Amino acid sequence: MCYLILSFKCRKLAGWLAGWLAGLLAGWLAGWLAGGLAGWLAGWPTKTLSTTL
């Protein structure tokens, strides 16, 4: 446990944890958006999809 919040090791650990959580959330959100967009595009008629691409 770290009781000294201002110590370098604790700040380093907190920064690493915050970065990991932010990266995880951003990656999950990006994957969810990309998957939803791909599914939405796949649901379109082939003719519309081919003209878009």
Z-matrix of the N, CA and C atoms (Angstrom, degrees):
N
C 1 1.481
C 2 1.521 1 109.32
N 3 1.310 2 115.31 1 145.71
C 4 1.461 3 116.99 2 177.61
C 5 1.520 4 108.86 3 -116.23
N 6 1.305 5 115.67 4 117.31
C 7 1.461 6 120.21 5 -179.62
C 8 1.518 7 110.92 6 -95.00
N 9 1.342 8 116.91 7 -15.56
C 10 1.462 9 119.82 8 177.80
C 11 1.530 10 108.76 9 -97.68
N 12 1.327 11 115.46 10 99.70
C 13 1.458 12 120.39 11 -176.33
C 14 1.529 13 111.66 12 -66.97
N 15 1.345 14 116.19 13 -28.53
C 16 1.455 15 119.85 14 -177.40
C 17 1.525 16 113.48 15 -82.66
N 18 1.328 17 117.10 16 -4.85
C 19 1.459 18 118.61 17 179.96
C 20 1.529 19 110.04 18 -69.34
N 21 1.328 20 115.00 19 149.02
C 22 1.455 21 120.52 20 -174.47
C 23 1.523 22 112.48 21 -60.58
N 24 1.331 23 116.32 22 -41.98
C 25 1.456 24 120.50 23 -177.24
C 26 1.526 25 111.70 24 -63.93
N 27 1.324 26 116.30 25 -39.70
C 28 1.465 27 119.96 26 -179.40
C 29 1.522 28 111.02 27 -69.92
N 30 1.326 29 116.16 28 -40.53
C 31 1.464 30 119.25 29 177.75
C 32 1.521 31 110.89 30 -64.44
N 33 1.335 32 115.28 31 -38.74
C 34 1.456 33 120.58 32 178.71
C 35 1.523 34 110.57 33 -63.67
N 36 1.323 35 115.78 34 -44.62
C 37 1.458 36 121.31 35 -179.93
C 38 1.533 37 111.23 36 -65.70
N 39 1.331 38 115.96 37 -42.65
C 40 1.464 39 120.53 38 179.56
C 41 1.525 40 110.78 39 -64.97
N 42 1.333 41 116.71 40 -40.63
C 43 1.455 42 120.69 41 178.70
C 44 1.523 43 111.44 42 -65.57
N 45 1.330 44 115.67 43 -39.74
C 46 1.459 45 120.52 44 179.33
C 47 1.524 46 110.19 45 -65.23
N 48 1.331 47 116.01 46 -43.66
C 49 1.457 48 121.24 47 -179.67
C 50 1.527 49 111.19 48 -64.92
N 51 1.344 50 116.14 49 -43.06
C 52 1.463 51 120.73 50 179.09
C 53 1.528 52 110.79 51 -64.29
N 54 1.336 53 116.41 52 -41.95
C 55 1.465 54 120.51 53 178.50
C 56 1.517 55 111.93 54 -65.08
N 57 1.327 56 116.17 55 -38.63
C 58 1.456 57 121.02 56 179.48
C 59 1.527 58 110.52 57 -65.57
N 60 1.330 59 116.40 58 -44.29
C 61 1.461 60 121.12 59 179.12
C 62 1.525 61 111.34 60 -64.70
N 63 1.346 62 115.67 61 -42.98
C 64 1.465 63 119.98 62 179.39
C 65 1.527 64 110.67 63 -64.05
N 66 1.333 65 116.64 64 -41.72
C 67 1.455 66 121.13 65 178.63
C 68 1.523 67 111.81 66 -65.24
N 69 1.327 68 115.80 67 -39.71
C 70 1.455 69 120.94 68 179.44
C 71 1.529 70 110.48 69 -64.78
N 72 1.324 71 115.97 70 -45.11
C 73 1.452 72 120.82 71 179.74
C 74 1.526 73 111.22 72 -65.24
N 75 1.330 74 116.14 73 -44.01
C 76 1.470 75 120.44 74 179.60
C 77 1.523 76 111.18 75 -64.11
N 78 1.333 77 116.18 76 -41.42
C 79 1.457 78 120.35 77 179.10
C 80 1.525 79 111.74 78 -65.73
N 81 1.331 80 115.59 79 -41.05
C 82 1.462 81 120.10 80 179.13
C 83 1.523 82 110.54 81 -64.88
N 84 1.336 83 115.90 82 -43.28
C 85 1.453 84 120.89 83 -179.89
C 86 1.526 85 111.08 84 -65.37
N 87 1.330 86 116.42 85 -43.16
C 88 1.463 87 120.65 86 179.55
C 89 1.527 88 110.51 87 -64.43
N 90 1.326 89 116.83 88 -41.95
C 91 1.459 90 120.77 89 178.81
C 92 1.530 91 111.55 90 -65.71
N 93 1.313 92 115.88 91 -38.85
C 94 1.460 93 120.79 92 179.41
C 95 1.527 94 110.58 93 -66.06
N 96 1.336 95 115.69 94 -43.68
C 97 1.464 96 120.51 95 178.78
C 98 1.524 97 111.52 96 -65.65
N 99 1.327 98 116.40 97 -44.23
C 100 1.468 99 120.37 98 179.81
C 101 1.525 100 110.78 99 -64.28
N 102 1.342 101 116.71 100 -41.73
C 103 1.459 102 120.75 101 178.82
C 104 1.526 103 111.68 102 -65.16
N 105 1.333 104 115.43 103 -41.22
C 106 1.458 105 119.50 104 179.14
C 107 1.524 106 112.02 105 -66.08
N 108 1.332 107 116.09 106 -40.74
C 109 1.458 108 121.02 107 178.91
C 110 1.517 109 110.84 108 -66.18
N 111 1.336 110 116.41 109 -42.29
C 112 1.466 111 120.65 110 179.22
C 113 1.527 112 110.39 111 -64.04
N 114 1.334 113 116.16 112 -42.20
C 115 1.461 114 120.07 113 178.69
C 116 1.525 115 112.00 114 -65.43
N 117 1.332 116 115.63 115 -38.11
C 118 1.459 117 120.46 116 179.61
C 119 1.522 118 110.38 117 -67.37
N 120 1.332 119 116.02 118 -42.25
C 121 1.462 120 120.38 119 178.12
C 122 1.520 121 111.22 120 -66.55
N 123 1.328 122 117.24 121 -37.87
C 124 1.462 123 121.22 122 179.84
C 125 1.531 124 110.84 123 -67.45
N 126 1.319 125 115.88 124 -27.19
C 127 1.459 126 119.96 125 179.94
C 128 1.526 127 112.98 126 -75.84
N 129 1.331 128 115.90 127 -17.64
C 130 1.459 129 119.61 128 178.85
C 131 1.524 130 110.78 129 -70.35
N 132 1.320 131 117.06 130 157.86
C 133 1.479 132 119.82 131 173.72
C 134 1.530 133 110.19 132 -60.91
N 135 1.309 134 116.05 133 151.11
C 136 1.466 135 121.00 134 -176.66
C 137 1.520 136 111.17 135 -63.30
N 138 1.323 137 116.56 136 -34.99
C 139 1.464 138 120.88 137 -178.78
C 140 1.528 139 110.50 138 -62.95
N 141 1.325 140 117.00 139 -45.71
C 142 1.456 141 121.56 140 -179.73
C 143 1.524 142 110.59 141 -65.89
N 144 1.326 143 116.28 142 -39.79
C 145 1.456 144 121.32 143 -179.83
C 146 1.528 145 110.87 144 -65.26
N 147 1.325 146 117.07 145 -41.25
C 148 1.466 147 120.28 146 -178.50
C 149 1.530 148 110.91 147 -68.58
N 150 1.322 149 118.27 148 -34.38
C 151 1.464 150 120.09 149 178.71
C 152 1.525 151 110.93 150 -73.51
N 153 1.350 152 116.83 151 -30.66
C 154 1.457 153 120.37 152 178.33
C 155 1.522 154 110.15 153 -68.78
N 156 1.338 155 116.27 154 -43.11
C 157 1.458 156 120.56 155 -179.47
C 158 1.521 157 108.87 156 -81.27
